Amino acid sequence: MKPAVSIPRLVAYAACLALVVGSLGPWQSSPAASQAGVDAGGLYTLLLTVIAALLLIPRRDWLTLSALAGLICLIVTVFNVFDVASSTRQPVAAAAPSIEVGWGLWLATLGALGLTAGVFLFRRELAGGNGRAFAPRGRRTQAVSAWIRSHPALFGLMVLLGVGIVLRVWLTLVWSPAFTGYSDTGIYFTGAVESVWSDPVRMVGYSMFLRAVHFVDPHLLAVIVAQHAIGLGAAALYFFAVRRCGGPRWLGLAPAAVIALGGDELFFEHAALSDALFVALIAATLYAALRASEDRVWWAGVAGLFAGLSVWDRTVGLGLVAVVAIWLACSRGRPSRQTLRAGAASLAVALAVVGAYAAWRSAAADLPGALTSNNAWNLYGRVAPWADCDEFTPPASARGLCEATPASERGYPSGEEYIYSPESPGQRLFGAPYEVSSDPHGMESMQEWSEAAIRGQPLDYLNAVWLDTRRLFSPNEPSYGDLSADTLIAYLLYGPDLHSGRNEFVESWQTPLYPDDPPAHHGDISPFRVWEAVTRVVSLWMGILLALCLAIPWALSGRARAGAVLFGATALMLIFFPILSKGYDYRFVVPALASLVAAGTLSAWGLAVRFRARLRETP
């Protein structure tokens, strides 16, 4: 007769309560200050504990996942015990006494141990008290093996996501709360502290995202955990999106791996930058578009919604709006009434979302321009390094942008120098790009000057585009573009000087936004830097993937071709739109990688099928 109350189950629930209290309590303490668990790995243990407690409710094999959650919590807490005990964290102040393990960390460690043991004993109790509660061990193993054999791709996705979780937890324990070296982080923080419309150059959707997360949890680590979660969600969306294109289901594992395991995605998710959110919006847009092409017109509106929201995050999202609308209209070859209706629905919703942004901005800030005030600076940065006013007729209001130094003697100055250097002709004439120009027609004059330079020097413009395109394969080649992959990663980690780990501008806004955050912990990041370099999609890999994209019309047919075209067109737009309008920056390449790999994988599969068919036809 099975007892009415399960003691092991009560132990497991008590352990969950201890874990919750311990995760919220102090994990390190000293007479000067203390650090709560949620400011370190406690946010992960808190989430895992809630999941484990919910999985304890059904008396089935979900208990295995509860035990796994308890084991992960135990690993996190034990790691932090040794970390704090060995004084690897930065002190609260220069003269502060030694830091000790807080009672919350000890309680969380005991809770994790109790949860793991309680779930294990509860499993044994159920198995011994009711033979039907669990199948015999051999039968359970066979059932799991059968499920894996029947769902190998889905099992592969679970493995990818599991490894991705481990990498993200490890990175958070090594470097917390975030990478804050990049100066754009300070601009986003400014928007979150003051008016979100304070930046006249960038879209402000990410500052809105920071405010939303801050409302839930006023710590920077909460932002990073949210970004890691949506990153893994984006990986799953790419997997399911590729599955809807036909072909073997395992093809979707390739783009999912780029996001779940790729070092570049991992680094951007751990940085307070707009990139991780942008990648997730792209993934949601593409998945919804593929669903819309299956006679589900309302999904076209969902695709338009996410495409419009991507514009809130990055201006290049306008290209995504156009790509998705055109693709939906032509997704079955020749446009039909149904496909045109889907394309129109997507475009209408996207434009409504973008229009709502513009209306909100106009009502709240009364700033010039529809989406940004200083949008002309990007194209100016594209043409200024090589523009020669002797080759074209500049507008009279922008003659001050002309330089006396011949372009041949300027070397390869970055377009960013012309945008952000106080000595640039643009700043001397129209003021700083991060301020609204005192000249009400300044941006119009700058835009006209840049367009006149392109019309007057088309070969120089194409040469600049070619130099930047070459960096897709060899990132360190000279060009008028900006950051290479190596420089970008160093900038994320160590700030503008690439070695000190300080960015005073970011810190000046991080402190008022997150005043209760503990001191940063910067451990040994070298394993992740090596991993990022190994998983980087450049050089030969970039060439192969771009070639496979070009081969899509010959490699595939039907729905597979249509899906590959959507992925390929999205990737090419994300890669070349910045090169054409601003200049190369490896940061702009990363959001395109998952789409590029998805298109390349489908194309490679199609070529392999055709090759095998030719071999069978050969006598």
N, C-alpha and C positions, 0 to 999 in steps of 0.2 A: 504494500500500500504506500503510494507516494505521499510524502508529507505535504500538508496544506501550505506551508511556508517553506520556500527554498532558502536555506541559510547562505549558500554560495551566491545566490542571486542578490540577496540583501547586502552581502559583502561587496558585490560589484557595484550596486547602486550607491552604497556608502562611499566607496572609492571614487565614484564619479563626482559626488558632492565634494569630497576632499580635493579632487583635481580642480574643480571649478573655483573653490575658495582659494586654493593654492595658486592657481593661475592669476587670480586677481590680486593676491597678496604680494608683498615685496620679495624679490628674488635675490637682491643684494642690498645690504644695508650698512650704514656707518653713522656715527653721531651727526655727520653733516647732512646727509641726504640718503634717500633710498630709491630703488628702482623697482617699479611694479612688474609683475610677470608679463602683462600684456604689452609692455614696452620692449620685450625681448621675445623669446620663443613661447611665452605664455599664451599669445594669441593663437598660435597653432594648437597647443594642447587644449585650450578652451574649446575651439571648434571641433577637434577630434573627440573630446569628451562628450559633447552634445550628440555627435553622430553615434558614438558607442552606446550612450544611454538609450537612444531611440531604437537601435538595433537589438537591444536586450529585450524589447517588448515581445516580438514574435518568438515563439519557442521552436526555431528552425535553424538551419545552417548559417543564418546571418551572424550567429555568435562568433564564427571564425573572423569576420570583419571586426567585430567588437574587440576580440583578443588582439588583432593586428593593430587597431587604433591604440589600445593600451600599451602595446609594445613600442610603437612609435613615440608615444608620450614618454615612456620610460627612457628611451634613447635620448630624447630632447632634454629631459630634466637631468639625467646623469651627466650629459655633456656640459650643461650649464653649471652643475655643481663643481666639476673639475675646473671649468673655465674661471668661475669666480674664485674658487679656492686657490688657484695658482696666480691670481691677480693679473690675468691677461687683459682685463678691461681697463679703460682709461680711468684714472681717479676723478672724483667729483671736483676736486680743486687741487692746486699744487701742494697745499699744506694739509690736505685731508688725511685722516688716519686710514689705516688699512681697511679694505672693504671685506665684509663677511657675508657668508651665505645667509640669505634672509629666510624667515620662517615659512614664507609662502613657497619657496623652492623646495624646502624639505618636505612640506606637506604635499606638494604636487608630486614629488618623487615617490613618497609612500602611497599616494593615491594611484599613481600609474602602476606601481607594483601590485597593489590590491586589486585593481581592475583586471590586470592580466591574469592573476591567480584566480580571482573569483569567477571570471568567465570560463576559464579552463575547468574548474571544479563543477560549475553549473552544467557544462557540456557533459561531463562524466555522469553527473546525477541524472540528467535526462536520458542518457543512453542506457544507464543501469536500471532506471525506474520504469521506463516505458520503451520497449524495444522498437515501437513504431515511430518514436520521436526522431530517431536518427537511423538511417540505414546502417548495416554493418560496414566496418571500415573498408573492406574490399569493394562492397557495392558503391559506397560513396566515392571511392577513388575511380571506379569505373564510370560513374555518372559524370564526374568532373572531366575525366579524359574524353568521354563521349561528347560533352558540351564543347570542349576545346577543339575536337576534331570537326564538329559541325559548325563552329563559329571561329575559325582560326584568325580571321582578320579582326574581329571584335576583341578577341583575346589579346592580339597584338597591340591594339589601341589601349587596352587596359594596362598592359605592361609599359607602354610608352608613357602613359599618364602617371603610372606609379613611379617610374624612374624620374619623371619630371618633377613630381612632388618632392622626392628625396633631394634632387639637385637644388630646388628652391628653398627647402628648409635648411639645407647645408649652407647655401649662400647667405641666408638670413642670419644664421648663427655666426658665420665668419665676418660679415660686414653689415652692420646695422646702424641706423635704420634703413639707409638708402645711399645710392650714389648721387652726390649733389655737387659734383665738380663743374658740370656744364652750366654756363651762364643763363641759358634759357630757363632753367629751373627757378632762378630768382625772379624772372619776369612772370612766370606762372604763379609763384608765391605772392608777388605784388598784386596780381589780379584777385587772388583769393583773400588778401587782407583788405585791400582798398576796393575800388570799383573794378568789376571784372572787365570793364571796357577801357581800362587805363592804358593798354598796349595798343598803339595805333598801327602796328605792323602785322601782328599775328591774329589768327582767329582765337577766340577766348573760351572755347568749349572745355579745354582741359582745366582752366581755372575754375569753371563751374563744377567740374568733376571733383576737384580738390575741396571745394566748399561743401559738396554733397557728402563726401566721405567724412569731412571734418564735423559735420552735424551729427554723424553716427558715432564717431570716435575721433577725438581731437589729437591724434598722434600720427606722425608721418609713417610709422610702421603699418598702420591700418591701410594707408594708401598703397603701400607696396604689397601687402597681402592681397588686397583687392585686385591689383594689377596682375599678380601671379595667378590668381583664380581665373580672371577673364582671359589670361593668356592660355591656360590649359583648356578653357572653354573654346577658344578660337581654334586650337589644335583639333578638338573633337569636331567642330563645325567643318573644317577643311576635309577631315576624313569622310564625314557623311555627305559632304557636297560632291566629292569625287565619286563616291559610291553611286550617286544618282546619274552618273555619266555612262553607265554600263561598263563592261569589262570586269576583270577580277576585282573582288572587293578589297584585296590587300593593297591595291594601287593607292588608296587614300592614306596609307601609313606613311608614305614619303613626305607629303606636305605637313602631315601631323607631326612627324619627327622633327622637321625644320623648326617648328614652334616649340614643341614640348622639350626637345633636347638641344636645339641649336644655341650656341653660346651668345650670338648677337641678340637673339630674342630674350634670352635669360638676362643679359646685361640691361637691356632697355626696360624690361619689366621691373627691374630693381632700381631704376632711376626715376626721379620725379620729373618725367618728361611725357609728352603727349603720344609717344610712339606706340606703346602697348595698347592704349585705348583705340588708336587708329587701326591697328592690325585687327583687333576684335571687331570693329565696325565693318572693315572690309570683309572679314570672314562671314559675318552675319548677312551682309548684302549679297554676297555671291551664293550662299546657301539658299536664301530666299528667292533669288532670281532663278536658280535651277528648279526650285519647287514651282515657281510661277509658270515655267515653260511646260509643266505637266498638266495643263488645263486647269490650273488653280489660280485664277486671275487675282484673287485677293492677296495671294503671296506677292504679286507685283507691287501692291501698295506697301507691303512690309519691306520689300527690297528698296523701294523709294524712300521709305522712312529712314532706314539705316544709312543709305547713301547720302540723304540730306543731313543726317546727324554727323556723318564723316566730314562734311564741309564745316560744321561747327568746330571741328577739331583741327582740320588742315584745309587750306584753300585748294590743294590738289584734289580734294574730294569732289570738286566740280567735274573733273575728268571722269571720276567713277560714276557720277550721275549720268553723264553722256554715254559712257560705255555700256552701262546696264540697260538704259532705255533703248539704244540702238540694237543691242544684242537681243533683247526680248522681241523687238519688232521683226528681227530676221532669224530667230532661233530655229525655225523650221525651213530654212532656205528662203524661198520667195515669200515676202510678207503677205499675210492673210489678214482678214478682218479680226480674227481672234488674237493673232500675235501683235497686230497694231494696237489693239485695245490694251493688251498687257503692257506694251511699251509706253503707251500714253498714260496708263494708270501709274506706272512707276515714275515717269517724268513729272506728272502732276503732283504726286505726293512729295517727291523730292523738292520740287520748286516751292511748294507750300511750306515745307520745313525750313528751307533756306530763306524764304520770304519772311517767315516768323522771326528768324534770327535778325534779319535786317530791320524789321519793324521794331523789335524789342530794343535793338541798339540805338535806333533813331529816337525812340521815345525816352530811353533812359539816359542817353549821353549827349544827344544832339551833336554828333560828330560828322564831319564831311565824309563822303564815300559811303557805298552801300554796305560792304562787309568789313573793310578796313579803311583807314584814312591814308596810309602811306604805302599803298600797294605798288607804286611806281618804283620803289627802291630795288626790288628784286631784278627787274629787267635792266635797271641802271647798272647793277652789279655785274650783270651778264656782259654788257657791251663796253663799259667804261675802261677796262684794262687795255683794250686795243683800239678804241675809237679814235679816229683822226679827223678833225673838223675840216681839214683841207679836202677830204674825200666826199663830203656831203654838206648840205646847207642846214646848219642848225637853226632852230627857232630863235628869234631875237631874245625872247625872255629867258633862254637857257644857254646863251653863249658863254656864261661863266663856267659851264661844265667842261669846256674845251681846255685841253692841256697844251702847253708849249713844247713839252718833251715828246719827241717822236715815239710812236708805239714800239719801234724796233729797239729803242734804248730803255724801255721800261722793264724788260725781262718778263717774268710771269707773275705779276702781282695778283693776289686773290681778289675776286669780286667782293669778298667780305671786307677787305681793307677799304675799298671804295665806299662801302655802306657804313661801316662802323668807325673808321678812323676820323678823328676830328680834323685832320689835315686834308681830307679828300675834297675835291671840288664840289661834290654834292652837298656836303655838310656846310662848307663855307657859303654856299649860295642859298640853300633852303633850310638849313638847320639840321639838328640831329634826327635820325630816323625814328627814335623812340619818343619824339615829341611831335605834335601837330605843327606843321610849318606855319610861320607867320604870314607867308604869302598864300592867299586863298587859292591861287591858281598854280602853286608851285608843283604839285604832283602832276597836273596836266602838262606843264612845261617839261618836266623831267621825262614823262612818258613819251611825249612827242620827240624829244631829243634822242631817246633810246631807239625809237622806231625809225627815225631818220638815219641813224647810224647803221642800222641793219639794212635798210634799203640802199644806202650809199656804199656799204662795204659788205655785200652778201658773201663774198669769198672769205673775208676775215671772220664773219660770223660762223660760217660753216667750218672753218678751221678751228675756231674755239670749241664748237660742238664736238668736232672730231677728237680734239685733245682730251676732252672730258669723257667721251665714249671710250677712248683707249684705256682710261683708268678703271673701267669695269673689269678689265682683264689684268691690268697691271696698276694697282691703286697708287703706287708711288711715282708714277710718271709725272713730269711737270705739265701743268695746265693752269688755266685761270680759275679753276674750281677751288674747293675748300678742303675739308678734312679727309685724309685717307683713313682706312680702317684702324691702323695702329695708332694714329694720332687721336682719332675719335675715342677709342677705348681709354687711352691715357688721360684725355680731357675729362671723360666721365668720372674717372677714379680720382684724379689728382688736381683738377682745376686748370685754369688758363696757363699756368707756368709748367704744367705737365709733371710736377714732381712733389710739390709741397703738400698736396691734399687739402688745400684751402681755397675757397672762393669767397672773398669778403662780401661781394655783392649778394650772393645767395644767402650767406649767413645773416646778413643784415635784415632779410625778410623772413628767413626761416624761424628766427627767434620769436618775433611777434606772432607768427602763425602757429607755432608749436612750442609755446613757452614751457610746458611741463614735460617735454621730451627729455629723456636721460642723455648723458654724454654719448657721443658716437663711439662705436666699437669697430676698429679696423684691424682685422686679423690678416692671416696669410692668404692673399687672393691669388697667388701664383698658379694653383691648379686650375682655377677658372679662366685665367688668362690663356693658359696653354690650351684648354678646351675650346675657348672661343676661337683661337687661331686655327685649331685643327678642323673645326666645323664651319669655318668661314667659306662662303660661296663666292669665290673670286677666281681669277686666272682661268685655268682649263675648264673648271666646272661651269663657270659663267658662260664660256664660249660654247660648251656642249649644250647647255640648257637653251641658250638663245637659238642655236642651230635647230634644236628639236622643235622649238616654237615655230620656226619658219617652215618646218616640214609637216606641220599639222594638216594642211589641206590634202597632202598626198598620203599621209600615214593613216588617217582615220576617215570614217564616214558616219553618217547618221547622228545619233545623239552624242556619241563619244566625241565626234568632231566638234559639234556645237559646244559641248562643255569645255573642251580644250581651248576652243577659240575664246570663250569667255575668260578663262584663267589667263591665257596668253595675252589677250588684249589688255586686261587689267594690269598684268605685270609690266608690259611694255609701256603703258601709259604712266605707271608709277615711276618707272626708271627714267624715261626720256622727257617727261613733262618738266621736271626740275632742271635737267640739263639744257633744255631749250630755253627756259625762261629765267633761270637764275645761275646755274652752274653745278658741277658735280660736288656731292658731299655724300660720304658713305652712309651717313644717317638716313638719307633719302632712298637709298637702295634697299635697306633692310626690310621695310614694309612690303616690298614687292617679292621677296624671296619665296614665300610659301606658295603664292599664285604661280610664280615662275616654275617651281618644282612640280606643282600639280600639272601644269600644261606639259612640261617636259616628260613627266612620267607617263601620262596618257599617250603622248606622241611616240615615246620609245616602245611602249607596249604595242601600239598599232604597227610600227615598223617591224617589230619582232614577229607579229602574226603574219604580216605580208611576206616576210622572209621565209618563214616556215612553209607557207603555202606555195611559194616558188620552188622550194626544195622538194616538196611532194610532187609537184608537176614535172620536175626534171626526171627524165627516164633513167 
